[in-house]
Amino acid sequence: MKNKTVKMILAVAVLGICCGAYAGVKTYVAHQEQKESEEESEESTTVFTASTDDIKSLDFMVDDTETTFEKDDDSWVKKDETDFPVNQSTLDSAASSVASIDSDRVLEDVDDLAEYGLDSPSNTIKIVTKSDEEDGDDTTTTLYVGDENSSTSQYYVRKDDDEKTVYLVDSSCVEPFTKSLNDYAQMEDFPAISSTDTITKISVKGDKSYELTKNADTSVWSVKGDGDEEKADSATASSLVTSFGSMAYNSLADYNCKDKSEYGLDKPYATITVDYQEEVAADDTDEDTQDDTTDTTDSETADSGETVDEDVSSAEETSDDTEQDAETAAEDADESVNETTDETSGEEDTDSEDAAVETSEDTASDSTEGSDSASGDEDSSEEKTKMVDKQLTILVGNEADDSDRYVMVNDSNEVYTMSTDTLSALIDKSEEDFWDMTVSYVALNNLGSLKVNYQGSDYKVNVSRETSTDDDGNDKETVIYKLNGSDLDETTFTTFYNKLINMTAQKRLTDEYEPDGDAELTATFTEEDGDTLEVSYYSYDTNYYAAVVDKKAYLVNKMNVKELFTAFESVTGVEKDSSDETDSEEATTDDTKSDSTDTSSESVEETEDSTSETTDTTNDSDTSEEENADSQETETNNTEE
């Protein structure tokens, strides 16, 4: 029992010693790690440092070619090509990236540079800095760039001739020198059109060609391709015009193109031409001089008048200083007139002299008044602008990749890439894409009459307008609609009419359409100025009706046409409610009047000879078959009576 107790005590003692040893070792390891970390932090090494203002040139590999950019005063230039459009910001950033290079890990006594990719460096960066001393030589520091450490995203570099020391530096010191040459060039902005509202024409030539033109008076767009010019859909045209306000380059492909064929620009895939106007400052001096000369020229002045004008112009220039100078100029002009008229003869010369003198006096007076406000005119002239015609030409070449194409704009030698999606909105359309799909629009305010043949029956709506004055003295227009001579409810008619003129097609047939059967509805518009338009609706298939206008066939949703028919049946129902024979006779008579026939119902009753019968027959031809039969029966009874 006693031995077991001793063994237990010894075991506990050994366990305590082990725990203490473990704690000591753990503390020691932690202390050492902290110490190493502090030492490593303290060992951060400066590889290179200089003021960016002291960096005179940067020499490095660009597209496998040694390239040097150097400072000329405060601007960067390409040493072997001073015309190269250097992007100043890009070179400034590159200089800043190497102005202070530190390494937090230095490998010394390196035996194998290949292990770090430094046996054949991916780039060599030479940094030339000016000396602190005025007469001192410039200093050149060379950095050789090796592989990238994939774990830390840092690069291995060595410096100058030291092949035994390798530094691990941040990628921000190296990446500014890994670009292609065009990345160091200054991209031009795409020529901006300050206001797309000033665009008047867009022409596209290529596999698909078309031309959009805006009417200067109505601002309505028309489109022309291989066929005749047609009205363009306003929304589609406006969307295309607006796109020019957001067009932009993606990247610079060639800052000085020598061979267009390399980019497919010698034979462009498409050529886009845009005509527009731009507001510029006006040259008021020449315009004002021309205007003044025109004002002082008298239509009755002959050869002597031309001499006077020259003197008057001289007098105007002199009178800009003081009023006294203006009066002197006028006297000189009078003397010039006298000398000129002495060399001529007759009343015509005398009249010319009087006219010229009067002009000179008026000019001198205008000059005197103008001298008081000379400064004000100068101020206003600075604010004057004028609109000038401009043209933008875009050559579209080969595909640069899946998302871009090469483009060249105007007379520039620079080649850029532009989004294929942006260009497709222009070059992949045809004239059909811009056709106006409104079938038959005639404004109600311009309508004079409307003839409709629906399912074999003829109907005519006449529109008349009366102007009256209300209690406030304002003019008020009243519009009256009559169907076959009978009053027609305005709301019922306009509901149908709006469906008729706002009918929009889903597509248009490009081949000639030959209807199979008669039209279910034909509407003939006659405007107040006499212009006419006719549209006929034919059943096409299970989905569409064919609406034919001037040999153009539109395919219209069948449900929309059915709604149109229903609306017209509501219009014709107004007349069907008038079943009385007298009303029918009056309707026939009113319709006859609208067709310029003055025969009334009373003359039909009183006239018994053959002339009355002929007139009645003529009247009946403008009515429906049912009305024609009723009317003939009524007229026969009247004749017998």
Secondary structure, DSSP 4 states (H G I P E B T S, - for coil): -HHHHHHHHHHHHHHHHHHHHHHHHHHHHHHHHHHHHHHHHHT-EEEEE--GGGEEEEEEEETTEEEEEEEETTEEEETTBTTS-B-HHHHHHHHHHHSEEEEEEEE-S-S-GGGGT-SS-SEEEEEEE--SSTTPPPEEEEEEEEEEETTTTEEEEEETT--S-EEEEEGGGTGGGSS-GGGGBPPPPPPP-S-GGG--EEEEEESS-EEEEE-TTT--EEEESSS--EEBPHHHHHHHHHHTTS----EEEESS-S-GGGGT-SS-SEEEEEEEEEEEE--HHHHHHHHHHHHT--TT--HHHHHHHHHHHHHHHHHTT-HHHHHHHHHHHHHHHHHHHHTS-HHHHHHHHHHHHHHHHHHHHHHHHHHHTHHHHHHHHHH-EEEEEEEEEEEEEEESSSSEEEEEETT---EEEEEHHHHHHHHT--GGGGB--B-----GGGEEEEEEEETTEEEEEEEEEEEEE-TTS-EEEEEEEEETTEE--HHHHHHHHHHHHT-B-SEEESSPP--SS--SEEEEEEETTS-EEEEEEEE-SSSEEEEEETTEEEEEEHHHHHHHHHHHHHHHHHHHT---HHHHHHHHHHHHHHTT----HHHHHH--SHHHHHHHHHHHTTS-HHHHHHHHHHHHHHHH-
